[in-house]
Amino acid sequence: IIAGLILTYMRLLTIGDRVKIGDVSGDVIEKSVLVTRIRTPFNEIISIPNSTVMNSHTINYSSDAQEKGLIIHSTVTIGYDVPWQDVHSALIDAALRTELVLKEPAPFVFQTSLDDFYVAYEIHAHVREANRQGFIYSVLHQNIQDVFNERGIEIMSPHYRAARDGNETTIPSVYRPKDYKAPSFNVKTKKTDGA
């Protein structure tokens, strides 16, 4: 009961806020003296005892989203053969095409690691609709694929090996030039005496 009173007076959560309490994410639909109820993106209603809320890490996405904008982010890994400037430009373009992403502050990119076979890039973009994160991420990922395909940049998983042996590129045919031909596999032979 004391935890419920503390939560009420601290105003950490209000009805409708998008929150994450421990491992549970969703919208606050009810607060009582004993429990806080959250509706997950999968329409599950989860009751969390207020004592657990007080003892857990609680993230309130909605409070900062209204003031400063919530920053969403997503990571892609691209091979070293693609100039980093091209990747930054493509990621920012994909973010700007995404519904509900704010134009200001502008999206930005971090290079988060230089690994053996690829560079990890992370796009960051501001949004105000914290309760629509799932939708925004989905559209952002669609736009990343579209923009990269339009620009001829292949997104490959870290362990994908691209041996251009005459097989087609991983870029869908709708994004390739009409006269596209799969590159051939180059083999050099050496003549020896007596053969």
N, C-alpha and C positions, 0 to 999 in steps of 0.2 A: 504494500500500500504506500509505503514511504517513497519507493521508486516511482510510482505513478504520480504522486504529488510533485516530486522533484522534476519529472519530465514535463508536467503541466506548467510549472512556473518557470522552468528554464526555456521553454518554447523551442526545444530542439527539433520537434516534428509537428507539422500541422496536417490536417486531413487533405489529401491530394498530393502531398509531397512524394517525389520519387526518391527512395532511400535504399541503402544497403546496410543491413544489420547483420553482422557476422557474415554468413554465406548466403543470406536471403536478400534478394533484390525485388523491389516492386513499389506499388503506390500505397501509401497509408490510407486505409479506408475507415479505421475506427481507432480511437484511443479511449481507454477507460482507466480506472484506478489500478486495475490488475494487469491488463494486457494491452498490447498494440497489435492491431490486425493489419496485415499487408496482403494486397492482391498482386500476385506475381504476373509477369508477362504471359504466363501460360494459364491465367485465370484461376490459379489456385489461391485459396485464402489461407494464410498461415497466421496463427496466433502466437505471438512471442511474449512471454512474461516480461513485465517491465523491469524486473530485477536483471533479466538477461540483457535487455536493451541497455541498461546502465553499465553492465559489465562487459559489453561488446564494443568493438569498433563500429561506429555508426557514421555513415556518409550520407549527407543530405544533398543530393544532386540539385534539387529544386531551388534551394536558397541561393546558392552561388549562380545558378543559371540565370535567374532574374536580374541579379545585380551586375555580374561581369560576363556572363555567358559561360556555359559549361564547355570544356575542351574535350572533344572526342579525338581518338587517335587510332591509327591502324598501321600495321607493318607489312611491307613487302620486301622480298629479297630479289635482287637483280644482279646478274653477272657483271664482272668487271669490263666486259666488252662494250657496255652501254655508258656513254658519258654521264657523269653524275648530274650535269646541268639539265640534260634531257629528262632524267628521272624526276628531278625536282619540279620542272615545268609541267610534266604530265600529271604528277600527283596533285599539284596545286590546281590545275585545270579540272581534274576530276572532282576535287572538293568543291570548287566554285560551281560546278554543274549540279551539285547535290542540293535537292530541296531542303530548306530549313537551315542550311549552313549560312552563317553570317558572312557578308562580304568584308565587313570591318568589325573587329580586327581581322586582317587578312590571314588565310590559312598559311601555315609554314611547315617546313620539312626539316627533320633532324636525320643525320646519318648516325645510326646507333651502334654499328659495329662494322669492322672490316674483317670478314672471315676468309677462310681458305679459298672458297670458290665464288663468293658473292658478297655484295654490300647490303646491309640491312638499312632500309629507309623507313622513317615513320612520319606520316602525314598528321598534322594537328589542325583542327578547325573548331571554331566557336559556334555553339548553338544555344538557343534559349529554351528549347522544348525538351526538357530532361525526361519527361515521360514518353517521348517518342524515340529514344535512343536506338532501339532495335530496328525500327524502320529506317532511321537515318543511316545507321551502319550498313544496312542491306543495300540501300541506294548508293551509298558511297562506294561499296565494293563493286557493284555493277558498273558504276562510272569509271572506277579504276581500270576494270577489265576493258571497257569500251575505249577509253582514251589510249591505253597502252596498245591495244590492237590497232586502232586508227593510226598510231604513230610507228607501228612496226616494232614495238618493244615487246619481247617475249618475257612473260612472267613464268619463271621456272622454279620448281621446288628446289630446296638446297641440294638434293642428291640426284637431280635429273641430269642426265648426261646428254648433251646435244651433239651427236655424231652425224654430221650432214653427209649421209651416205646415199642420197637420192630420195630419201623420205621427205615428206612435206614438213613445212614449218608447223609449229604449234598454234600459230595465229589462224583463226577461222577464215575460211575462203572468202566470206563477204568483205573482209578487210584487206584482202590482197589485191594487187593490180590484176586486171583482166588477163594480161599477158604473162602472169607469174608461171615460172617453171621451177620445179624443185632443183636445187643445186646438185650437181653430179659429185660423185665420190672420186677424188683424184688418186690415181695409182700410177706410180712411176716404175718402169721396169728398166733393167740394165741388161744389155746383151753381154753374154760371155763368149769367149772363144770356144769354138767347137759345138756351140749349141744352135 
